[in-house]
Amino acid sequence: MMVDRSETRPLREWLNPRLINSPFVQPQSPSAPWSTPRIQSTRVNQLREQRITVHDLSSRTINPNRNRRLRSSVKRPLTRNNDERPTETSSTQTNQNQFEVDQQNVQIHTYNDPMEERIACEITMSYVSTTASDREEIIVIQQYSSGETSMVYRGYLTKGETFTFKSQRRPTSSLSLAFYAEGTLASTIKECCEFKCVPAHLNIDEQKRFHFKEIKKANPCEKCRKENAEKFLQNNEKNTLLVPRNKKPATNYFQPPTHLPTSSDKHQQDKKSSKAKKSKPQKQDVSSNHHHHQTETTTAPTNPSEAEKPSEEKPNDATEDADDSNTITIDTSNFDIQQILQMFLAGNSSTGTRHQKSVENFCYIIESQISISTDEQQTLRGLINLGYTFDDINSQESIDFLKKITKEKIILILSKTSMENLSKPIREEPYLCGIYVIDATKTISSDSNFYRGAFHNIADLCKQLENDLPFLMYHLTSFNSMPANQSGLRTLTYVQALKNILLQTDGTQDSKRDMINFCREEYAENDLQLRFIDEFEKNFQVHEAIQWYLREETFLYKMLTRALRAFDPDILYKLRYFIQHLHNQLKSTNDTSPLMVYRTLRVQKEHYDNMKNNPGGLLSFNEFVLLERNLTKIQPPPINKDWKLLHFEISLGSGIVRCNHPTKPDEILLTFGTLFRIDKIEPIDEDTFHVKLTTNNDILKAGELMTKDINDSINSSIPLVSMLQLMKHRKSTGYMEYFCSLLIDDPQVINDQSANITLGGILHSLGTHHYERKHYEQALDHLQNSLKTYIRFLPADHVKLSPTYNNIGSIYHKLGQHERALEYHKKAYEMQKNSSEPDMDSVSSYAGNIASILSKLGQYKEAIPYLEIELQIKQKLHPNLKHPEVAVKYFNLAGAQYRAHLYSEALNNYEKCLQIELKCHTADNPTVATSYFNMATALEKLGRLQEAKDAVEQAIQRLLLTKKEDNEEIQMQRKYLEYIEKKLWMKNLFDQQ
């Protein structure tokens, strides 16, 4: 089981609790002795499973031992508490497809759900036989990353027949298949995932005996997700989105491979072994399968992973004229173009939250049939950096794509025909901001509130857009409010904390160079904005910050207003050099006399409702806000949401600094995050309100007190560390990863112990977060970086590192690397065992993990001592010896002893397990039936057949309390009972002679 850093007690008073607090934990524990908020553990109760199955014995009709399962050793899932020991219990749920190591329960997840880790993907193929009419036996073997194999298809086919099977690849494994025809290896497939497989449709020959026809519920690996997202969403020439016209959203197009590998090169060396094993799946020997549910498989004569090395090539790019027969059909409930778009917009960049070029308030959508020259493209990009191209704005692809845009306002550039036939979902798009039409006749008319005009060409359109954008941006100003008597991390306090970090200077960093490089990367190939960036780099003076900010056509105004409105902390952090100088210049002005100013905003109804519910509360605008000396009569642009029109009347008290607009004397500029008190809200009509705000030094000081707790909790001498901790408070996983990537090799952090404690703890939490979501590669990266961080100030064998070593071992187990898993679990165990103050619960967990891996490797005798230690610790923790967790430990120990052929010892421990269960479980609890049945198998091995018969009858009686007679498990046990009765009859017969 994966454990959190709270699992170890020694030196906990020395390491700050921030080391272990995770953004994914439960509410705090009221009984915690710490002065900082404590986190209460999540306790997952695991009762052992009762699943029982039967193998064939080589000469017997019934195999009682396939049903012998190792009960969940009730390991703790992911510890969430800083001071409490997790409770261990076991699971009663049944999973008929359990794998060995999951029965052994490497203590990191609930026992009854490992099958969810495999992806059930339905593959349909056709068989191209080399014979004219004979039906041939076809077997398909799938290999998993752990080395296990299973037969996923077996049948008799003739030429041209199709067949279907289910691939059950794990998310972190590659796809490895071997195809056998009449026992001979005919073909192998080794790809990163099903998504990369290509249906073959031409040039049928002996090199292509198995052709893909259809793949349903294909779940791409992470590499293919990114590559195919880019394929759908990038047009290299225009740097815009290109969605093919008239293509089904659930269909992806690929170039087929030249051929599938065949066995021609290995036929001779594999021929004998293939024929020897072609007829039936191999029977499992009973003596080696107790307490593990194994799927019956046919052992392939050639290992698919050896037959063909994994391909490292990227998928071929799609072609728009691909043959429709050459498709992979993907179940839209699992993965489709909408999912690609969502991943793209939700984060394929380093931040995990935005597209790389999404740094402004607007994006444009242009139809592909509209003519646009290279110069016009550059002009348009100079105005709006991010754009997408669609063939048909009214297509379902377009509608779905627009729904995914949540951080930019949308500008549509359409043809006359599209505008006249604009669909209702597009017209009602919430983020729609303007519609521009290319129409040489200029005869179009529209009743849309967003229609901005018709133009001969893009050049004319850009001239109008250049005039419109400042007006549209000005009215994007947003605000946040909260009650005056409430603290905690709300959006308003988040903005205040973010402001404090951004204004914190760091003399060791070249923040200007950092900012310039970032801006050049985001505006790559944007000629106009790159010229502005060059100008800023060469000519900027600190006393010109206000003038630069008010140049609305430049990257600074575009990026800052966007980042403050959408809360993009990565953009804001990179722009901190300019933010500091802009703020300082505003603070240096001498005009602090009282003043009444105004601002009119059209806002979403939900924002108005929130403000209305906070009378006397606080409000702040999310940007360097421009206010007007006189109430304007200009109406803000429309929005496609329920809205309210707010006329703000704002009283600036004495001492509130501001700056007059250098070219617009009727406007003043305030720094971002300025706090106001909500004095009064008066209705003018149903949708229009008059709002009175006040700010003065007392209000600003009150705001500082409200945000003191959050500021103190994230305080660090390194601003980047403070930013990381703020993202942790916000539970913003993508930005946590982003700032961790900046910090991991930062020279300041390497030599700062406090920073390393914070960074290591958050990396550990991220590893836990990804493990819970079965993102094992990402989890491993974070935990290895956590370990790298900790050993900067701790010895590599320090006891505080044992949870990290243990968790890394658990991930290696999930990845099928059992030897590496055993290495790390043993390190964790030795650290705790050799500690001056070993934590009993941790020692128990680590011992159980080692036993699990050893059992997986078939080393049952070596596993027994660790299971005995685990049992002894559990007995110490539960002195009454009547706890179900103690029963589970007896059961697991008995299982290992049985598989090590120590039948007397196994029977003894099964009996102890049963004694406890009969006292602490109800009569209808099915786990007791499992104990009776496994006792019977041990008694049979000892030749005590009458007692074995009695035990099986007891097991059946227990099962009948909750199951019907026709239940598969009951029927299996009855067959085993018949087998025991026949064996007992034969024994009695020969004893009479």
N, C-alpha and C positions, 0 to 999 in steps of 0.2 A: 504494500500500500504506500501511496505517496503521503508523506507527512510534512507538516509545516514546521517552521523553525522552533515553535513553542514546544515541540516534542521533547527537547532536552532541557533539563533544569539547570545544570552547572553554569555559572557565570551569567545567568539571566539578568541579575541585577546590574551587571556591568554593561551588557549590550542593551541599547535603548530599545524600547518596544517598537519603535518605528521599523526596526529590522524585520519584524514578523507581521506587522499589520498589513493585510492585503486588501485591495479595493474590491475583492469579490467575497468578503466575509459577511457574516450575519450580524444583527444588531448587538450592541455591547452588553456585557454581562454586568448586572448591578452589583454582584458580590465581589467583583474584581478588586484586589488590593492596590491596584496601580492608580496613580494620580491622573494618568492619561486614559482616554476611553479604551475599554477592553472589548475584545471580540468574543462572542459566544460560539462555542463549537457546534458544528452540524453533525449530528450523530445518525449515521445510517445503520439501521438495525438489519443485520444479515443473519437469517436462520438458514441452516444447511438445507440443501435440496434433497428431495426424496427420489429423484429419477433413478430407475433401475432398468438395466437392459441385459441382454443375454448374448453371449458369443457361442459359436460352435466349438466343441472340443473335437479334436481330430478324429476320435472314434466314437464320439458321443453325439446324441441329437440335441442335447441341451447344454449350454455353457452358463453356469450360474455367475460367472465372475465378471462378465462385461458390465453387470449392473453395479459393481462395487465402485463407489464414488468417494472421493475425498471430500468431506464436508468443508464448507467454508470455514477457514480458521478465524473468521470473523475479524478480519483486519480492519483497521480504521481506514476510512476513505481518505479524504484530504483534510487534515486537521485544520480547524479554523480558530482554535482557541489559543490564547497566549498563556494560559495557566492550567487548564483542565485537561485531564487525560481522557481521550475519547473512549467511548463505550464500545466493546466488541460484542457483536451478536452474530447470528447467522441467518441464512435465507431459507424460506420454505418453498420458494418458487421453483418451477421445473423448467429446464431448458434441455431439449433433447439433442441439441447440436453443440453441446459443450465441448471444448477442446481441453487437452490434458492440463496445460499449465493454468487454465482458468479454474479447473477443479482444485488445483493446488493452491490457487488464490494467492498470487503475488500481491501483497497487500496494497492495492491502489484503487480498487473499484469494487462495486458490488459484484457478488459472485454470479448472479444469474443473468447477466446481459452481455457476455462477450460476443455472441453471435451478431450483435448490432454493429460490431466493428467491421464486419465484412459487408461488402456492397453487393446486394443481389441485383445483378444486371442480366437481362434476358437477351441472349444472342441467337439469332437465326442464321444458319449457313446452308449452303448447298454442296452436295458431294459430286465431284466429277470423276466417275469411275473410269478405270483403264480397261475394264472388260465390257462386253457388249450387253449382257443381260443378267449375269449372276448377281445375286444379292451378297453383299460382303458385310462382315461384322465390323462395325466402326466403334472405337472406344476413344473417348477424349479424357485426358488426364490434366488436371490443373495442379500446379505447384505453387505453394505460398512462400513468403519470405523466410518463414521459420524452417523451411526444408520439408514440411509436410506436403503430402500429395493426396488428392482425392479424385475419384472417377466422377465426372460431371455428366457424362453421356455414354450410353451403350445401346446399340441397336443394329439392325440389318437394313442396308440401303442399297438401292440400285442407282444407276447413273442419272443425275439430274434431280434426285429427291432432296428435299430440304429437311433439316432437323433443327431442333431448338434445345438449348440447355441454359442453365443459369450459372454465370460466373459469380464467384463469391470472393473477389479480391479484397484484401484489406486496403484502407485508404492510403497507407504509407508503402504498400507493396506494388511491385510491377505486375503486369499481366503475363503469365507464363503458361502456355498450353502445348500439349503434345497430342498429335492425332495418329491413331493406329488403324490400319486397314488389314484385316485378317492377321493381326498380331505383329505386323511389320510397321515400324515407324514411318509414317507417310509425310508428315509435316510438323513443324513447330512454329510457334509464334511467341515472340518475346517483345513486348512493348511496355511503355510506361503505364498505360491504362487502356481501357476499352475505347475511350474517346478518340484515341489515335489510330485505332484499327480502321482499315480502309476496305470497303466492299469492292470486290473484284467483279468486273463485268465484261471484259474483253479478253481476246487471245487465250481461249481455253486450251490448255495443254497439260502435260504431265507435271509440270512444275507448279501447277495451281490446281490441286485436287480438292481443296476446301475453300469455298468462296463465301465471304460475308454477304448476307442479304439484308439484315436488319439488326439494329442494336437498340434495345429499349432500356430506359432508365440508366443510360450511361452516365457515370459520375466521373468527370475528368480529374486528373491529379492537379496539384497546385501549378505545376509547370504549364500544363495545357490550358488551365484556366487563364493564366496570364497571357499566354501566346495567342489564344483564340479571342480573348477580350481585345487585345491590340489589333488582331486581324479584322474584327468587326468594327472597331471604333476608330481606327486610324487610316487616314488617306495621306500617304507620304508627300504627295505633291502640294496639297493644300493644307495639310495638317488639320484636317477636318474629319468628321465622322462620315462614313459612306455606308449606307445600308442598301443592299441590292434591292432593286425593284422586283415586285411580284415573286418574292421568295418567301416560303413559309418560315415563320419565326422559329419553328422547332427543328429546322433542318440546317445542317452544316455541310459544307462542300470541301472535299479534299482531293488531292491527286493520289491515285492508287499507287502502291509500291510496284516495282518491276516484277517481283515474284515473291512467293512465300517460300521459306526454306524447306527443303525436302530431305529425306533420309538417304539420298543417293550416295553421298560421300561416306555414310556410316552404315549402309545397309549390311555389308558383309560382317562387320564387327558386332552388329546388334542382332543379326538374324536369329542366332540360336536362342539368345535370351528372350527375344521378342516372341518366338513361337512357344517357348516354354511357359510363358505367362499370359498368353492372349485369351485363354478360354474363360476363366472366372476370376473374380476378385479373390485375393489371398485370404485364407482364414486366419484369424488372430489367435495366438496361443493364450489360453486362459491364464497361465501363470504370470504373464507379464502385463496384464491389463486390468488388474483390480484397482478400483477407485479412480479410474480415468475413463471418461466416455470418449471412445475413438470411433471416427467414421470408418466404415469398411472401405478399403481402397484397393485398387490394382496397382501394384508397384510397376512403374514404367521401366522398360529395359534401358531407355535412354533418358537421362535427366533433362527436362526441357531447358533448365537454366544452363546446361552445358552444351546443348545442341546449338544454341545461338546466343551470342552475347547481346546484352541490352543495347538498344539503339540510342545514341546520344544526339541524333539529328532532330531538329525542330520539325513540326508538321509542315507540310507543303502549304503555301499560301493558296487561298481559295481563288477559283476563277469563276466569274459571273456566268459563263456559258457552260458550266459543268452539266453533264448529263444527269437528268433527274433520277435515273436508276442507280447512279453512283452516290448514294446518300447513306448517312447514319441517321436514323430516325430516333430522336431523343424524346422521352416522355416529358411533356412540359411541366408535369408536377415535380420533376426532379432537376432538370437543367435545360434551359432554353435561352434564346437571345435576351429575354427580359432579365434572366439571371446574369448574363454577361454584362448587360448594361448596368445592372445594379452593382455588380462587383466593381465595374469601371468607375462609376460615379461615387460609390462608397469608399473606394480606395484601392487602387493598384499602385499608388505612389508610395514613397518611403514613409509618409505620415500615416497611411492607412485611412485617410479621411477625405482626400480631395485629389482631383486630377492635377498633374504637374503644372499645367498652364492655367489652371483655374485660380487666378489671383485677383480678378476684378469683379465688379458688380454685375456684369452682363455677359451673356454669350449670345451668339447669333445662330440661327438656323436658316440655311439657304438651300433652295431647291437646285438639284444638279443640272436641270435644263437651262438655268439662267446663265447667260454668257458673262464671264468675268475674266479680265486679262490679268497678267501677272502684276502689273502696276496697281490695278484696282484691288487685287487681293492684298497687296501690301498696305494700301491705304486703309482698307477695311480692318486689317489686323492691327494697324496703328491705333484705330479707334476702339476696337474690341479684340482682345487677344485670343479668345477661345471661340471657335466656331465649329459647326457640324453641317454636313451635307446630307440631304435626303433626296431620294428620287421622287417620292410622293409624300407630301406633308400630311395628307389625309389617311395614309396607310396605318395599319394597326401598330407596325413597328414604331412609327413616329409618335403615335399617341402614347404607347408604352414608354418610349424613351423620355418624352417630356415629363412624364409622371415621376421619373427618377431624379430630375433636376430640382434641387432644393436649396442651393446656395447662390445661384445666379438668377437674375431676371432675364427673361427671354425676349429677344428681338427676332421677329420673323421677316424674312426677305422672300417674297413669293411672286409667282407669275399671276397674271390677271385671272386666268382660269381657276387656279387654286384658290385665290381669294374669293372669287364668286361662289365657289363650292366648298368653302371652308367648313369642316365638320364641327359639330357641336362640342365634342370634347376638346378640340383645339381652341375654339372661341372661348370656352370656359376654363381654360388652363389657368390655375391660380397664380403662376409666376409669369404669365404673359405681361409684357410691358409695352410693346409697340409692334405694329405691323406696317411694313414698307413694301410697296408693289412696284415691280418693273413692268411698265406698260407704255409702249411708244405712243399710243393714242391718248393716254391720260383721260380716258372716258369712263373709267371705273368709278362707281359710287359705292359707299358702304356705310352702314349704320353702326359699325363696331366702334366702341369708345377708344379702341387702341389703334385705329387706322390713322397713320401719320402722313399718307400721301402716296401718289404715283409718280414714277420717275422714268426718264428715257433709258438710263443706264446706271450702273453701279457708281460711277463717278459723281453723277448728280445726287444719287441717294446718299453718298458719303458726306456731301456738303450739308445736307439737311440733318443727317445723323450727328455730325460734329456740333451743330447748334442745339440739338435736342438732348444730347447726353448730359451736359451740365445740369440742365433743368431736372432731368429724371434722377440723376444722382443726388441732387440737393434734397429731393423729397423722399429719399430712401432712409433718412434718419430714423433711428429706432430708439426706444427707451426701455428701461426696466424699473419695476417698483417693488417695494416690500413694506410690511408693517414696521412701524417705528420701534416696537418693543420686541422684535424677533431677531435672533442671531442665527448662526449656522451658515452653511454654504448654499446660498441662493445665488441666482444669476447676478444680482446687484453686488453682493459681497465678492463674488468671483471676479467681477470686473475691477473692483477696488484692489483685490489681492494681485490680480494680473498687472494692474497699473503700478503698484509698488515694486514688483519684480522688474518691469521694463524700465523703470526710472533708476534702478540700482546700477551704479557704474561698476565697471570691472576693468581696472587698468591693465590687466595682463592679457586682455583680448584685443585684437585689432578689429573692433566691431564695424568700422567703416568698410574695411576690405571684405569682411564677412558679408555685409549687406550688399555690396556691389556684386560680388560673385553670385550671390543668391538671385539677385534681380536679373543678371545676365542669363542665368540658367532658365529662369521662368519665362523670359522674353526672347529666348533663342529664335532667330530668324524673323524677329519683328523689328524691321529696320528703323522705324520711327522711334520706338521706345528705346532701342539700343543707342540711338543718337542722344536721347535725353539722358540716359545713364552715363554715357561718356561725358556729357556736359557737366553733370552733377559731380562726377569723379574729379574733373579738372578744376572746376570753378566754384564749388560750394564753399560758402563761408558761414560760420555758425550764426551770425547775425542776420542771415538771409533765410532762415528756416521757414518763417511764416510766408514769405514771398514764394518759396518753392512749393509749399503745401497748397497754396491757393492757385497754383497753375493747374487747373483742372484737366488739362490735356495730357499731363505727364503721369508716369508710372507711380509717383509717390502718392498723389491724391487718389488715384484709382485703387492702389493696393491698400492704403491705410483705411479708407472708408469701407472697403470690402471686408478687410480682416477684423475691424472693430465691430462691424455689423454682424458678421457671421461667426465671430469668435474663432478665428484661425490662429491658434497660439504659435504655430511654427512661423507664419508670415510675420506676426508681430514681434517675435523674438529676433528674427533676422533684421527687422527694421528698427531695432531698439536704438541704434546710433542716431537716426534721424528723429525718432520720437523724443529722445532725451533733449536734443537741441531745440526742437519745436516747443516742448513743454517749458524748458528753461527760458526761452525768449518770451513766451507769454507771461511767465511769472515775473520777468524783469521789467514789465511795463509799469508806469507810474499812475495810470488812470484807475483808481480804486474807489471813486465816489459812487454813492447810490445811483441806481439807474433802473428804469423800467423798460423791458424789452419784450419782444413778441416772437412767436413762431407758430405756424399752422401746419398740422400734419394730418394726413389720412392714414389711419392705422387699422389693423385687424381688430375685430370686435373683442377677441379674447384678450388682447393687450389692454383695451379700454376697460374691460370687466375686471381685470386684475388690479388696475389702478383704482377703479371705483371702490373696490373692496378694501382698499388700504387708506382710508381717510386719515390725514395726519401722518402718513407714512413717508418714506423716502423714495425719490425718483432720480435716476441719472440717465443722461443721453449717452449712447454707445459710440461716441466719436468726438473729435474736436469739433464742437458744434457751432454753427453760425446762427446768430440770433439777429432780429431786426429791431431797429429803434421805433419803427412804426408798423402797425398791424397792416399786413398786405391784403389786398383783395384777390390776389392771384390764387386760383384753386389748384391744389395738388393734383397730379395725374390720377386716373382711376385705377382701381385694383379689382381683381376678379375674386374677391372674398367678401364675406360680411364685414362691413367697415363702419367706422365712426370718424367724423371730422372733428378734430380738436383744435381750438384756438387757445394757445398757451399765453398767459400773461405772467411774466416772470419778473420778480423783484430781486434785483441784485443788491445786496446790502453793502455797507461800507467795508472795504478791505478785500472785496472780491475782484481780483485782477482780470483784466481782459485786454484785448487788442482790437483797435479799429481796423477794419478792412482797408488795405492800402488804396484800392481803386473803387470801392463801393462804400461811401461814407455812411450809408444807412445801415450797415451791418457791422457786428462785432464778433469776435472769435473767443470762445472759452476752451480751456483744456479739457481733455476727455475724462470722463468719470466724475465730473463736478456733481455734487449732491444737492438736491432740492427737496424741500418739504412740500407735500401736497396740502395746500390750505383749503381749497374749495373747488367743487365741480358743479357747475350750473348748466342745466339743459337750455339750449336755444330752440331746438326742435327735436324730433325723434332721433335724428342721426347726427346732430351737431351739438357740441358742448363747449363751454367756456371753462378753462382750467386755470386756476391761480396757483403759482409756485413761488416759493421764496428760498433764497440761499443767503447765508451769512457765515461768519467764522464759527459761531456756536453750532450751527447745523453741520458744518464740515468736521468739527471736533467730535460731535455725537456720532457721525458716520465712522470716524476712526475707531471709536470705542466699540462699535458694533462689529467691526472687522478685525479687532485685535486678536481674538482667539485663532482665527484662520491664518493671520499673518505670523503669529508666533509659532504655529505648528509647522509652517513651511519655511521658516527663517533659515538662511544659510549664507555664508560668506561668498558662495559661488552662485550667481543668479541662475545658472542652468540647473543646478540642483534644486533650487527653490521652484523653478518652473516644473521640473519633474514631479516634485511632491504635490504641487497644485493639480497636475493632471491626475495624480493618484486620488486626490480628494474628489475630483470630478468623475472618477471612474472612467476616464477616457483612455481605453486600452491602446488604440492606435497611436495617440500622441505620447503615451508612456513609452512605447517601443521606440518611437522616433527620438525622443530626448535621451533615452538610454543609449541609443546608437551613437549619439553625439558625445555622451559622457564616458563611454567605456574605455576609450584610449585618450581622454583629455588629460594633458600633463598636470593641470591643477588637481584633478581628482585622484590621480595615481598616488600622490603623496599626502592626501588628506584622508585620515582615518574615518572621520565622521561622514564625509561624502561617500566613502567606500561602503560603510555600513548601510547608509540609505540606499545606494545604488544596488548593492548586493541583495538587500531585502526585497526591493521592488522587482529585480530580475527573478528572484525566487518566486514571487507572487505571479509574475507573468508566466513562468514555467508551469505553475500549478493551473493557471487559467487555461493555457493551451492544452494541458494534459486532459483536463476535464472535458474539453471539446474534441479530444482525440486527434489533435494536431501535434503528433509526437515529434516530428522533426523540429518544429518551432519550439516546443517545450524543451527539447534537448539543448538547443542553442542557448535558450535563456538560462537554463540551469548550469550549463558549462560556463557561461559568462558570469553567473553568480558565483560559482566556485573560483573562477579566475580573480574576481574582485575580492572575495574574502581572504584568499591566501596572500594578498598584498600586506595584510597586517596580522594574520594568524598562521601558525604552523600548519602544514598540509595535513597533519594527522590530529588536529585539534578536535575535541569532542563536539564543539559547536558546528562542525562541518558534517557531522554524521547524517543529518536529515538530507542534506544536499547530495551526498554520495548515495544514500539509499534511493532517493528519487531518480537520480540518473540511472541507477541500476534497474529501477522499475520501468523506465522508458526503454532501455535496451531490451528488456524482456518483451515489451510490446512490439519492438521492431524485430523480434526473432533472434537477437544476438545474445544467446543465453550465457555463453562463456563470459562475455563482457558484463552482463547483468550480475553474474555470480561474483565477479571480481569487485564490483562496486558495493554489492550488498555485504560482502565479507569485510570490506574496509569500514563500512558504517558499523557493523557489529563489533569489530575489534576496537574501534574508537570508544564505543560505549562500554564495552567489557573492561577495558584497561583504564577507564576513567576513575578518578578518586571518588567520584560520586555518581556512579552509573544510574541512569534512569531505567527502572525496571520495565516500564511499559515499552520504552524504545527497544531495549534488549529483546523483549518478547517479540516485537514486530519484526525486527531485523532477523532474528533466528527463524521465525516463520517464513520470511522471504527466502532465506538461504535454503531451507528445506524444500520450499516450492520449486526452486530452480533445480536443485539436485534431483528431485523426483522427476522433473521434466527431462532431465538428462539420463534417467534410468538408474541413478545412483541412490537406491532406496536405503541401503544400510548406512551410507554416509549421511542421509537425511535424518535418520532416527535420533541421534544425539541432540540435534537442534530442535526437533519436535518435543523431546523430553524436557529440554530447557524451557520451551514455550509453555508446556503443561505445568511445570513446577512454578513458574512465575504466576500463571493464572490461578493456581491453587493458593499461592501466597496472597494474591489480591482478593480472593474470595474464600476466606477461611472456612465458611460453612460447607464448602465443597458441594453445594446443591445448586449452583448457578448453571444455567444452560451453556454459558461460555466454557465452563470446565468440561462439560460433556462433549462439546465440539472438539476440544483439544485431545480428549481421550479417543474420539472417533478418528481424528486425523493420524494420530500416532498408530492406532490399530491398522489403519489402511496401509501405512508404510511398512509395518511389520509383516502384514500379510503378503505384500508384494516382494518382501525380502525372504519369503518362505518361513517366517517365524510364526507358525500358525497358533501355537499355544499362547504366546505373548499377545498376539492379535486378539484371540478369543477373550483373554482376560480383560483387555482394555475395552473391547466391545461390551462386555458385561458391565463394567464400571460405568461406561457411557449410558447404557440402558437403565441402570439403577437411578441415575440422576434424572434422566428424561422422564421416567415414570412418576417422579416426584414433582417435577416442575412443569410438565406439559399436560394439557388436557387429553382426554381419551381419544379425541378425534384428530389429534395432531399427527400428520402423516410421517414426520421425521422418525417417530418411534418404529414405524414399519420398516424403514430403511435399516435401523439397527438390528431388528430381528432378522431381516433377510441376510445381512452381511454376517451376522453370527452363524446363520445356517451354512453359509459357504465355508466359514472357518471350521465348523464342526464336521462338515463333509470331508475336508482335507485331513482331519484327525481321525476319520473313520467312525465318528459317533453319529451314525445315520439316523437313528431314532430321534435323537435330540435335534438334529438338523431338520427332520420332518416336522417336529413340534414347533420349531422356530419359524419355519415358513408358514405354517398354518396360523400362527400368531400374527405374522406380517399381513397375511391376506385378510384376517378379521379386522385389523386396524384400517386397512385400505377401504374395506367395504363400508366403513362408517362415513366416508366422504365421497366414495366413487361407486359407480354402477358396475354390475357384474361384467358387462361387455367392455369395460375399460381395458385398454391395451396393456397397462402395467399389471393389472390383476390377472389377465389372461397369460401373460408371460410368467408370472409367479406360479400360476396353476400348472403350467407346463413344467416348470422346474420342480414343483411338488410331485408331479407324476414321475419325473426322472428319478427323484430321491426314493419314491416308493418302489419303483422297479429295481433300483439298485439295492434297496433294503431287502426286497423279496429274494433277489438272487443271493444275497449274503446269507440270509436265513436258510435258503435252500441248501447251500454248500455247507453251512454249519451243521445241519442235520445229518449230513453224510459223515 
